[in-house]
Amino acid sequence: MQNFHMPPTGYGPGSQTSEDGQELEYMQMPEDMRTYTTHIPMAENVPAEALDFLTQLADACDRVAAGGPVERFDLKPLPDEARAVVAESLGEGEVAMKIRGIPAVRVQESVFAGVWTLSGAGVEAVEVGQVPADAIARAFEPYKPATSDKPGPGVVNAPALLNELADKSAQEGADLHVINLTLLPHTEEDLAWLANRLGEGSVDILSRGYGNCRVTATCLPRTWHVQFFNSTDQLILDTYEVTKMPEVAIAAHEDLTDSGDRIREVIEAIR
């Protein structure tokens, strides 16, 4: 036998084809996760109002991380130049929320976990907290009211699931309860009937990370529809959670502590 010197031919990318002679196409692989990177606003003269506002946010992060309540800061009194610096400093993070009703509010998490920008009719503010206050207070106000439909053809397991959710919802202060639809036998009619009987609340949440997580409040108190999608937008986990707020949308106390430190780093860089 001779020593192996040259690589064999007919191997490697593009060498394997399908039956019709076309190059094989592979499923898109997951993309990288978003990670925090410090962004320094490009401003020659940073207004003192902007620095004061960012300092207040950093201090609020410390208080909330220590167990304090949500704190709100109004952006409207700031001059336009200061608001522009604050907006550029905060940027946009992974979690966005839509709170329907009056007033309708758009919520966008900043690059600092637990620091949320709120905008809407008459609303222009920043909140510091694990989750915005209105996202909990207004979550289960009916946007699409629940129906009282009787089970029809094809509805098999949904009535038992509805009874389970209603029972857990009535237990105020109980631990998190999850129904994993992905692992349970069900029909399309089950899912449609259950969704109609639960209705739709006033809060929608999208968490973008390694794929997407979509969270929708129902009209049943403390009950959320939580769906996880991979990077190709295929549903990989479908659940109902009975809890105050699903953990995927909550900023941890440790995150708030880090956010306070990072905001101060930005302040020192632009001071």
N, C-alpha and C positions, 0 to 999 in steps of 0.2 A: 504494500500500500504506500502511496505517496503522501507526503505531508500536505495538509490543506492550506492553500495560500489564497486563492481567490474565492469570494463569496459565490454561492450557487446562483444561477440566473432563474428568473421566473418567480421571485419572491419579493416581498416588500409592498409599500403603498402603491396602489394602482395596478398591481399585477393580477389581482383576482377580480374577475368580472362576472356579471350575472349571465343568465342563459341567452339574453338577447344581445350580448356583447357590450352592454353599457357598464360603465364603472359603478361599483356598488356604492350606495349612499348610506351613511350611518346616522343613527339618531343623534341629534345635537346633545353634546355633553353639558352638564351643569356649569354655569359660569361662576366666577369668583364671588365670594361674599363681599358686601360693602363693609369697609372698616373706616374708623375715624381717622381723618387727617386734618391737621391744623390749617385753617384758612385765615389768612391775615387780610383784612379789608384794604383796598388800595385807595387811601385817602391822604392827601397832603396835610390838611389841617382838620384833625378830628375834633368835632365840637365837644365841649365839656359836658353837655347834656347827654351825649351818647356814652361817654365814659361813666358818668354817674348812673345811668340806667343799667349798663352792663354790670356795674359793681353791685347794684341792688339785686340783680338776678343771681349773681354768684352767692351773695349772702343768703338769699332765699333758698337756694339749693342746699346750703348747709342746714338751715332750719327744717326744711321738709325732710331731708335725709335723717334728721334726728327724731322724726316722728311728728313734725308739725303739720298743720293743715295746708291745703292748696293755697297759693298766693297768686293774686292777679295784679298785673301792672298795665295801666292804660297807656297806649302809644300816642293817642291823639294830642296830648299837650306838647309833645316833642316837635321842634322845628323839622322841616322836611329833610335838611341835610343830616341831622342827627338820626332821624328815622331810617334814612338810607344806609347809614353806617351800621345801625343795629341790625337791619334786615340782612345786610351782607355778612355780618359777623355770625348771625344765627344759622343762615343757610337752611337746607332742607334735609331732614333725616329719613328714616325708613317708614315711619308710621304716619298715615293720614286718616282723618275721620271726617265724616259728613253727619252733621246733626240737623235733622229736618225739624220743621215747625216754625214758630215765630218767636224770636228771629231765627232764620236758618243760619247756621254757623259752619264755616270750613275750618278744620283744625289741621295743622301741619306740625309734626314734631321737628324741632331743629336738629342740627348735628350734635347738639348736647342733649343726651337722653334726659327726659323729664322736663324739658323746657319746650313749651308748646306755643305756637303762634295761632291766634284766633282772629278770623275776619268774617264780616257779614254786615248786614244793615245795622248801622249804629254801633258795630262792634269792631274794634281794632285794638287788640291787647295781646299780652304775653302772659301765660300762666306757668307756674312752676309747681309741679306735683307729679305723683306717680301716674296719674291720668287726669285729664281736665274734669272739673267738677260737673259740668253740664253733660258730659258723656255718661255719667252715672245717673244724675238726677233726672234726665229727660229720656233715658234709653228706652224705656218700655211704654212711653206714650204712643198710642196706636197711630201708625202712618198708613198701614193697610190692615184694617181691623180683622180680627179672627172671625172665621165663619162657624156655624153650628151644623155643618153638613153631617149627615149620617154616612157611615161607611157604605161605599158602593161596591160594584164588582171589582175584584182584584185587590181590594184592601184587606189584608190578612193580619199583619203584625202591628200596624200603626196604632190601633186603639190601645193596645197594651203599652206601647211606648209613650203615648200621650198621657195615660194614667200615671206612669212612672214619673214623667217630667212634672206633672201637676202636683204630685205628692211631694217631690223633692223641693219644688218651688215654694211650697207652703211652709217649709221648715226654715224659717228665718235664722240666719247665723249658722246653718249646717255647713259641713265641709263640702268641697268641690265634688260634684257628681257628673260623670261623663257617660254618655251613651254613644258608643262607637258604631255608627251605621255601616262602616266599611266591613266590620266583622260579623254583622248580623244579617240573617236572611230577610230580604224585603223585595217588594215589587216596585215598579215605577209608580203605580197607583198608591202604594203605601206612602212614598215620599211626597207626592203631590197632596194627598189628603192631610198628612201631618203638617205640611207647610201651611196649608189653608187654615187648619184648626188652630195653629199657633199664631198666625198673622205675622205682621212685620212691624217692628218698633221704629223708633226715630233715629237710631244710630247705626251707621255703617262704618266699618273700620277695614283698612287695608294695610297690612304689614309686609313690606318688601324686604326680603333677605335672601336666603338660600331657597329661591322660589317665592311664592306669594302665600299669604294667609289672609283669608277674607272672613270677617266676623260681622254678623248681622244680629241685631237685637230682635227678639220676638215680642209679642204683646203679653207673654206670660212672664211675670216678674222673675228676675234673676236667671232668665233662660236665653242662651245665645246659640246661634248656629255658626259653627266654626269649621271652615273648610281649608285644607292645605293643598296647594298645587305645586308641582315641581317646576323646574326652569323652562319646560316646554308647555306649561299651562295645562297639564293633565292632573285631574283630581286624584290625589293619593291618600287622603284621609278626610272623612266626612263625619263630623260629630255634632252632638248637642251638649253644651256645658251649662250646668246650673251653678252659678257663682255670681258674685258681685260684678266682676269684670274678668274676662279671660286673661290668663297670665301673659299671653303673647303680646298684649297691648299695654302692659304695665311696665313702667320704669322702676327698677329695683332701687332700694336705698343706696346701695353701693354705686349704682350708676349716677345718682344725683350728687353724691360726694365727688365723683370724678368730674362731673359736669361743672361743679363749682370751681374746681382747680383749673380746668381747661379754659373756662371763661376768664379767669384771672390771668392766665398765660396770654390770651389774646389782648387783654387790657394792657398788659405790660409791653406787648409788642407794638401797639399803636399809640401808646401814650406820648 
